[in-house]
Amino acid sequence: LSSNLYREVKGLTSSELEQVMLKSTRPDDTPVKSKHVERLVGVTYQISGKYDIYDAVLRKLWNKMAEKDLRTKMKSVYVLHRFSVDGGLEHQEALKQRLRALRKTKDPKRAGSRYFDSKVLMGVDSTPEHQGFRAFLSRYAHYVLTRAQTFGGTFNEISLANMPPPPSSKKGRSKSSRGGGASAKPKNPPLCEEHLKFAQMVLKAALACTLNDGEEQENTAMCVERVAADLMGLTAAVAVALKRELKEPNNIDADSEALVKQWCEFYSQELLPDTKKFVKKTSSKLDAYGLYLPSRISTSLPQELLDRGLKLGGEGADNAEEDEDEIEEETKSDRSEDKCDDDASEERSDAEEAEEGDASIAMSATSQADDDQYEYDYDYDDEYDD
């Protein structure tokens, strides 16, 4: 049985996969066909998670990314994106681990470079008509590699939805492990500090994929549609996890309060508003290519629960406010006493008071930084630190 399965794996990841891969990454302006992507991704559902299929898949994809034509490169990155989002549940963790390992491995076919090296990926294609989306490819590749190394599926590590079943032993396999059983215990808690860091990285990389002037075409629109869907999925996943935590506030220990509050701040101040802006801006551009995004994010966090999360760990802040009130009352009392004791203060001229008032206004004025300026680093090889 093992030898038969091995031949099946080898067959699905060699000749047949090679043919479909060639069709999916043709160097033309036609976007990747859905039937080809479904056939490629479908392999991950036909083979048990005990077998490593992504070593062969990723090496083949990398060979396509290293070709000269930028259209082949973009389509290959898109296929990797689809493996990351739609690949079989049992293989999600394997994809992340294998991709991380390969990015640290030297490529024997290309001296002095590693697999998924940014310089090789961007290549030297100087075809004038391809330069319009060259910068977009750099941003999109950075996003896909970041996303594929940090989260699988629809951000199941955060939402805990559709988690793969626990691995079963060779002896005495239970019925639950054969299908529809309980989900495996996650490696890290959904709202852990590592996931927060990864979510921030994914959000930053995704926002950089906005289509600029001269970058709009069918292939780039296809890629941006998936980025927007990812952002909506990430927002929904965080909302699900926060709702689960905040519905039972007594279960949040003192050590976790600060972290949950950070997640609430990230969700309310960055993730949700930035996702809405990105989707709104992107939707109008996708309409021209017959691509449509959902009108709403599937799951939202009720304002009552969000407010509860934002107030976590707020005892110190409340005490600080009380201290400020006491200081203000003492200051008023001191001023009243000074006024009674010092009659000279009543004789100050209107000019002196006006001058003092102007100085007070000048001292209280503050400058506001421009937070909307977004800077993007095009070299993404060292962005992810395992």
C-alpha positions in Angstrom: 0.0 0.0 0.0 2.8 2.4 0.9 4.5 1.9 -2.5 1.3 2.4 -4.3 0.7 5.7 -2.5 4.3 6.8 -3.2 3.8 6.1 -6.9 0.5 8.1 -6.8 2.2 11.0 -5.1 5.1 10.9 -7.6 2.7 10.7 -10.5 0.5 13.6 -9.4 3.5 15.8 -8.7 5.5 15.0 -11.8 4.1 14.6 -15.4 0.5 15.5 -14.9 1.3 18.4 -12.6 4.0 19.6 -15.0 1.5 19.8 -17.9 -1.1 21.7 -15.8 1.7 24.0 -14.5 2.8 24.8 -18.0 -0.8 25.7 -19.0 -1.3 27.8 -15.9 1.9 29.9 -16.4 1.9 30.5 -20.2 3.8 33.7 -21.1 0.7 35.5 -22.4 -1.8 38.1 -21.2 -4.5 35.5 -20.6 -5.2 35.1 -16.8 -4.8 31.7 -15.2 -7.9 29.5 -15.9 -9.9 28.4 -12.9 -9.9 24.8 -14.1 -6.2 24.6 -14.1 -5.8 26.1 -10.6 -8.5 23.7 -9.3 -6.6 20.8 -10.8 -3.3 21.9 -9.2 -4.8 22.6 -5.8 -6.9 19.5 -6.0 -3.8 17.4 -5.7 -3.5 18.5 -2.0 -6.9 16.9 -1.3 -6.2 13.6 -3.0 -3.0 12.7 -1.0 -2.7 12.1 2.7 -1.0 14.8 4.8 1.6 12.2 5.8 3.3 12.7 2.5 5.3 15.8 1.6 3.9 17.0 -1.7 5.0 20.6 -1.5 8.7 20.0 -1.9 8.1 19.0 -5.6 5.3 21.6 -6.1 7.4 24.5 -4.7 10.5 23.6 -6.7 8.4 23.5 -9.9 6.8 26.8 -9.1 10.2 28.4 -8.4 11.5 27.2 -11.7 8.6 29.0 -13.4 9.2 32.1 -11.3 12.8 32.2 -12.4 11.9 32.3 -16.1 12.5 35.5 -18.0 8.9 36.5 -18.9 7.3 38.7 -16.2 3.8 37.3 -17.1 5.0 33.7 -16.3 6.5 35.0 -13.0 3.2 36.7 -12.0 1.1 33.7 -12.8 3.4 31.4 -10.9 3.2 33.7 -7.8 -0.6 33.7 -8.2 -0.6 29.8 -8.3 1.4 29.8 -5.0 -1.1 32.2 -3.6 -3.9 29.8 -4.4 -2.1 26.9 -2.9 -1.7 28.9 0.3 -5.4 29.8 0.5 -7.2 26.9 -1.0 -4.8 24.0 -0.5 -5.8 20.9 1.5 -6.1 21.4 5.3 -3.8 18.6 6.1 -1.0 20.1 4.1 -1.2 23.8 5.3 1.4 23.5 7.9 3.7 21.6 5.5 3.5 24.4 3.0 4.6 27.0 5.5 7.4 24.9 6.8 8.6 23.8 3.4 8.6 27.3 2.0 10.5 28.7 4.9 13.1 25.9 4.6 13.5 26.4 0.8 14.0 30.1 1.2 17.1 29.3 3.3 18.3 26.7 0.8 20.8 27.4 -2.0 19.5 26.8 -5.5 21.9 24.5 -7.3 20.6 25.6 -10.7 21.3 29.3 -10.0 24.7 30.0 -8.5 24.8 32.4 -5.6 21.1 32.5 -5.0 18.5 30.7 -2.8 15.1 29.5 -3.7 12.5 32.3 -4.0 15.3 34.9 -4.1 13.9 38.3 -4.9 16.6 39.3 -7.4 16.1 36.1 -9.4 12.3 36.4 -9.2 12.3 40.0 -10.6 14.7 38.9 -13.3 15.9 41.0 -16.2 12.9 41.1 -18.5 13.2 44.5 -20.3 10.2 44.1 -22.6 8.7 47.7 -22.7 5.1 46.5 -22.5 5.8 44.5 -19.4 7.3 47.3 -17.3 3.9 48.7 -16.4 3.4 45.9 -13.9 7.0 45.1 -12.9 6.7 47.2 -9.6 3.3 45.5 -8.9 4.9 42.1 -9.3 7.5 43.0 -6.7 4.9 44.1 -4.2 2.6 41.2 -4.9 5.3 38.6 -4.6 6.3 40.0 -1.3 2.8 39.7 -0.1 2.3 36.1 -1.3 5.6 34.9 0.3 4.7 36.7 3.5 1.2 35.3 3.6 2.2 31.7 2.6 4.8 31.5 5.4 2.6 32.8 8.2 -1.0 31.7 7.7 -2.9 28.9 5.9 -6.3 28.8 4.4 -8.6 31.6 5.5 -6.4 32.4 8.5 -7.5 29.3 10.3 -4.7 29.7 12.9 -6.6 32.7 14.2 -10.3 31.8 13.7 -9.7 28.0 14.5 -12.1 27.3 11.6 -11.5 24.3 9.4 -8.4 23.1 11.3 -7.0 19.8 10.1 -7.9 16.7 12.2 -5.3 15.4 14.6 -2.8 12.9 13.2 -3.7 9.4 14.0 -1.4 6.5 15.0 -1.0 3.6 12.6 -2.7 1.3 15.0 -6.3 1.7 16.1 -7.4 4.6 14.0 -10.5 6.1 15.4 -13.6 6.9 13.3 -13.3 10.5 14.2 -9.8 10.7 12.6 -11.1 9.3 9.3 -13.4 12.2 8.7 -15.2 15.0 10.5 -13.4 14.4 13.8 -12.3 17.0 16.3 -9.8 19.6 15.2 -6.2 19.3 16.2 -5.0 21.5 19.1 -3.4 24.6 17.6 0.3 25.0 17.9 -0.1 28.5 19.3 -3.2 30.3 20.9 -5.2 32.1 18.2 -4.5 35.6 19.7 -0.9 35.0 20.6 1.8 37.6 20.1 3.3 35.8 17.1 0.1 35.8 15.2 -0.4 39.5 15.9 3.1 40.2 14.5 2.3 38.1 11.4 -1.1 39.8 11.0 0.5 43.2 11.0 3.0 42.0 8.4 0.3 40.6 6.2 -1.8 43.8 6.4 1.2 46.0 5.5 2.2 43.8 2.5 -1.4 43.6 1.3 -2.0 47.3 1.4 1.0 47.8 -0.8 -0.7 45.8 -3.5 -3.0 48.6 -4.5 -3.0 49.0 -8.3 -1.3 52.2 -9.3 -1.6 54.1 -12.6 -0.4 51.9 -15.5 -0.6 48.7 -13.6 -4.3 47.8 -14.4 -4.7 44.7 -16.6 -6.5 41.4 -16.3 -3.6 39.5 -14.7 -3.0 42.1 -12.0 -6.7 42.5 -11.3 -6.9 38.7 -10.8 -4.1 39.0 -8.2 -5.5 42.0 -6.4 -8.9 40.3 -6.1 -7.3 37.6 -4.1 -5.4 40.1 -1.9 -8.7 41.9 -1.1 -10.4 38.6 -0.3 -7.5 37.8 2.0 -7.9 41.0 3.9 -11.6 40.5 4.4 -10.8 36.9 5.5 -8.2 38.1 8.0 -10.6 40.8 9.4 -13.3 38.2 9.8 -10.9 35.7 11.5 -9.7 38.3 14.0 -13.3 39.3 14.7 -14.2 35.6 15.4 -11.3 35.1 17.7 -11.9 38.4 19.6 -15.6 37.6 20.0 -14.8 34.2 21.4 -12.4 35.7 23.9 -14.5 38.8 25.0 -17.8 36.9 25.4 -16.2 35.2 28.4 -14.1 38.1 30.0 -13.6 36.1 33.2 -11.5 33.6 31.2 -9.0 36.3 30.3 -6.3 36.2 32.9 -4.3 39.3 33.9 -1.3 38.3 31.8 -3.4 38.1 28.7 -5.4 41.3 29.1 -2.7 43.6 27.6 -2.3 41.3 24.6 -6.1 41.0 23.9 -6.2 44.8 24.2 -3.5 45.1 21.6 -5.5 42.8 19.3 -8.6 45.1 19.8 -6.5 48.2 19.0 -5.1 46.5 15.9 -8.5 45.4 14.7 -10.3 48.8 15.3 -7.5 51.2 14.4 -5.8 49.4 11.5 -7.2 46.2 10.2 -10.9 47.0 9.9 -10.6 50.6 8.5 -7.7 49.8 6.2 -9.4 46.7 4.8 -12.6 48.7 4.1 -10.6 51.4 2.3 -8.7 48.9 0.3 -11.8 47.0 -0.8 -13.6 50.1 -1.7 -10.8 51.4 -3.8 -10.1 48.1 -5.4 -13.7 47.2 -6.2 -14.2 50.0 -8.7 -11.1 48.8 -10.6 -12.1 45.1 -10.6 -15.6 45.8 -12.0 -14.1 46.5 -15.4 -12.7 42.9 -15.5 -15.9 41.2 -14.3 -14.4 40.6 -10.8 -16.6 41.3 -7.8 -15.9 41.3 -4.1 -18.4 40.6 -1.3 -20.2 43.7 -0.2 -19.6 42.9 3.5 -17.1 41.2 5.7 -18.6 37.9 6.8 -18.1 38.4 10.5 -17.8 41.6 12.5 -17.1 42.3 16.2 -20.0 44.0 18.1 -19.1 47.4 19.3 -20.0 46.4 22.9 -17.4 43.6 22.9 -14.8 45.9 21.2 -15.3 48.5 23.8 -14.9 45.9 26.5 -11.6 44.7 24.9 -10.3 48.3 24.6 -10.9 48.8 28.3 -8.9 45.8 29.4 -6.0 46.6 31.7 -7.5 50.1 32.1 -7.3 50.2 35.9 -4.0 52.1 35.8 -5.5 54.6 33.3 -8.5 55.1 35.6 -6.2 55.8 38.5 -4.2 58.2 36.5 -7.4 60.1 35.6 -8.4 60.3 39.3 -4.9 61.6 40.1 -5.2 64.3 37.4 -8.6 65.3 38.9 -7.1 65.6 42.3 -4.2 67.7 41.0 -6.6 69.9 39.1 -8.7 70.5 42.3 -5.6 71.2 44.3 -4.4 73.7 41.7 -7.7 75.5 41.7 -7.6 75.7 45.5 -4.0 77.0 45.4 -5.0 79.6 42.8 -8.0 80.8 45.0 -5.7 81.2 48.0 -3.1 83.0 46.0 -5.7 85.4 44.7 -6.8 86.2 48.3 -3.3 86.6 49.6 -1.8 88.5 46.7 -3.9 91.5 45.7 -1.3 92.6 43.3 -2.3 89.9 40.9 -5.6 91.8 40.3 -3.7 94.8 39.1 -2.2 93.0 36.1 -2.7 94.9 32.9 -4.9 93.6 30.1 -1.8 93.6 27.8 0.1 91.3 30.2 -2.9 88.9 30.4 -3.2 88.8 26.6 0.5 88.2 26.3 0.3 85.3 28.8 -2.7 83.9 27.0 -1.0 83.9 23.7 2.0 82.2 25.2 -0.3 79.5 26.7 -1.9 78.9 23.4 1.5 78.6 21.7 2.7 76.2 24.3 -0.4 74.0 23.9 -0.2 73.8 20.1 1.0 70.4 18.8 2.1 69.3 15.3 0.4 66.4 13.6 2.4 63.8 11.7 1.2 62.5 8.4 0.4 58.9 9.2 -1.0 58.2 5.7 2.4 58.2 4.0 3.2 54.6 3.3 6.7 53.4 2.8 7.4 50.1 1.2 10.5 48.0 1.3 10.9 46.1 -2.0 13.5 43.7 -0.6 11.4 41.1 1.1 13.9 38.2 1.6 14.6 39.1 5.2 11.1 40.3 6.2 10.1 37.0 7.6 12.3 35.8 10.5 11.5 32.3 11.5 
